[in-house]
Amino acid sequence: MRDFSWKYFAMTGDVDAYLLYKETEGESVLTAASVEDEAAPHEEDE
């Protein structure tokens, strides 16, 4: 979805496509952080 929204924005200049691109960028960063958090041992668990 991220690649599509960027390509669509690049071809059309549609601001909504750019905003969707930025929104999915933020979600991918949050998803990566949550995966790292789940993999790392928590101090409370020790």
Backbone as CSV, one residue per row, in Angstrom:
resi,resn,N_x,N_y,N_z,CA_x,CA_y,CA_z,C_x,C_y,C_z
1,MET,0.825,-1.192,0.000,0.000,0.000,0.000,0.871,1.259,0.000
2,ARG,1.977,1.186,0.739,2.856,2.350,0.847,3.458,2.703,-0.511
3,ASP,3.940,1.700,-1.245,4.520,1.952,-2.567,3.476,2.508,-3.531
4,PHE,2.273,1.944,-3.466,1.211,2.412,-4.354,0.883,3.871,-4.093
5,SER,0.738,4.231,-2.815,0.372,5.616,-2.512,1.472,6.580,-2.944
6,TRP,2.752,6.173,-2.817,3.830,7.054,-3.260,3.824,7.201,-4.776
7,LYS,3.671,6.098,-5.495,3.658,6.149,-6.958,2.473,6.972,-7.459
8,TYR,1.321,6.801,-6.816,0.138,7.566,-7.197,0.371,9.058,-6.958
9,PHE,0.963,9.385,-5.816,1.275,10.789,-5.521,2.269,11.349,-6.538
10,ALA,3.298,10.569,-6.867,4.310,11.035,-7.806,3.708,11.297,-9.187
11,MET,2.752,10.471,-9.592,2.153,10.649,-10.918,1.114,11.756,-10.951
12,THR,0.356,11.923,-9.856,-0.773,12.838,-9.886,-0.579,14.104,-9.059
13,GLY,0.280,14.047,-8.050,0.433,15.184,-7.148,-0.708,15.294,-6.150
14,ASP,-1.488,14.220,-6.009,-2.634,14.207,-5.108,-2.169,14.255,-3.649
15,VAL,-2.578,15.279,-2.926,-2.161,15.468,-1.541,-2.659,14.329,-0.659
16,ASP,-3.858,13.835,-0.898,-4.393,12.727,-0.100,-3.526,11.481,-0.228
17,ALA,-2.992,11.227,-1.409,-2.106,10.081,-1.598,-0.826,10.267,-0.782
18,TYR,-0.315,11.490,-0.740,0.880,11.765,0.067,0.590,11.572,1.552
19,LEU,-0.549,12.053,1.996,-0.917,11.891,3.405,-1.081,10.418,3.762
20,LEU,-1.648,9.634,2.859,-1.760,8.195,3.085,-0.373,7.564,3.164
21,TYR,0.523,7.984,2.297,1.909,7.501,2.324,2.550,7.798,3.680
22,LYS,2.411,9.014,4.154,2.998,9.389,5.442,2.346,8.640,6.595
23,GLU,1.048,8.410,6.495,0.337,7.678,7.538,0.835,6.236,7.623
24,THR,1.032,5.593,6.487,1.517,4.217,6.498,2.971,4.157,6.944
25,GLU,3.735,5.211,6.700,5.114,5.269,7.175,5.138,5.266,8.701
26,GLY,4.292,6.044,9.290,4.218,6.092,10.747,3.772,4.781,11.345
27,GLU,2.841,4.103,10.693,2.377,2.818,11.197,3.467,1.767,11.105
28,SER,4.279,1.799,10.057,5.341,0.806,9.928,6.391,1.007,11.017
29,VAL,6.652,2.255,11.381,7.590,2.534,12.465,7.017,2.039,13.782
30,LEU,5.747,2.289,14.035,5.110,1.826,15.261,5.061,0.310,15.319
31,THR,4.783,-0.336,14.216,4.728,-1.794,14.180,6.096,-2.381,14.481
32,ALA,7.139,-1.840,13.898,8.491,-2.328,14.148,8.860,-2.147,15.617
33,ALA,8.485,-1.037,16.200,8.786,-0.794,17.608,8.037,-1.760,18.501
34,SER,6.792,-2.072,18.192,6.024,-2.987,19.026,6.559,-4.403,18.915
35,VAL,7.051,-4.795,17.749,7.641,-6.121,17.577,8.922,-6.215,18.397
36,GLU,9.731,-5.158,18.380,10.955,-5.146,19.177,10.625,-5.203,20.667
37,ASP,9.592,-4.495,21.090,9.196,-4.505,22.489,8.762,-5.897,22.930
38,GLU,8.041,-6.613,22.077,7.582,-7.949,22.422,8.732,-8.934,22.486
39,ALA,9.760,-8.744,21.680,10.891,-9.663,21.635,11.842,-9.433,22.803
40,ALA,11.940,-8.212,23.284,12.857,-7.887,24.367,12.239,-8.273,25.713
41,PRO,13.049,-8.840,26.611,12.518,-9.161,27.944,12.218,-7.887,28.726
42,HIS,11.137,-7.899,29.446,10.747,-6.741,30.248,11.356,-6.840,31.626
43,GLU,11.688,-5.691,32.188,12.277,-5.681,33.519,11.336,-6.232,34.572
44,GLU,10.026,-6.015,34.373,9.047,-6.510,35.341,9.011,-8.027,35.364
45,ASP,9.365,-8.682,34.233,9.304,-10.125,34.137,10.442,-10.804,34.879
46,GLU,11.525,-10.080,35.184,12.702,-10.687,35.816,12.519,-10.916,37.280
